[in-house]
Amino acid sequence: MKLKTFLTQACAAVALGAMAHAALADQLDDIKKAGKIRVAIAMGTPLYSYADANLKPVGSDVETAELLAKDLGVKLDIVSVTNAARVPTLQANRADLVVADLSITPERAQVVDFSIPYAVISIIVGAPKSMNIKSYADLDGKRIGLTRATVNDTLTTANAKGAQIVRYEDDATLITSMVTGQVDIFSSTPSNLGEMQKRAPGKNLELKFAQKEFDLGIALNKNQPGLKDWVNNWVKTNLKNGKLNEIYKKYHGRDLPESVTKGAA
């Protein structure tokens, strides 16, 4: 009797496991059946994702998401989020993927999965030409603005312990704060520096030192093997055929580095 009960329970456990795996693997099928894919994008990030003069979403991340949806044969549903909401939006199942200049880091990889890298982002410190800043040590006692919940935040918090960090919810607010003089130093990207220089040429803003370059990944929830395999194959294909490089170069003015393009092999 005990053996029979054990076998019954074991069979039930196997069946439940198979059902769970099938459910996880079916997210890709569910997206196809729905005819749309929800992609979280952090709007307000110059060159990556922003609104043009006609308020149409544009940028390298926007075009990447558009190409992905087209190749999948579904409609793109952009879920506009702040930088801080990128991972939480995915975890709350309000998006199927995140294509939002999201750097691949060990901390994030604990809670979400990433595709192989599809692009890169450079992190820099910038300030007026008149300020003598060459390293983190030169930030001691100074106020520096950055966007909350980004690698900029992580890097600067860890390395500029003597600085007063002012955190903003998105890149657009950070840019406005620099342009209007609320802060004089920032940690962000070359693209955001370019936007600041365009909007406030009289401030003579320049790159002071590079912090780090990060690979960007398309994020998805864990335990989604079917969707992850499709996304990884899609990235490889479009690195190999040059379409992802074409998109990146169109907005950022340079080719993707070899560290990313080697993913096509």
Order of alpha helices (4+ residues) and beta strands (2+ residues): alpha-alpha-beta-beta-beta-alpha-beta-alpha-beta-alpha-beta-beta-beta-alpha-beta-alpha-beta-alpha-beta-beta-alpha-alpha-alpha
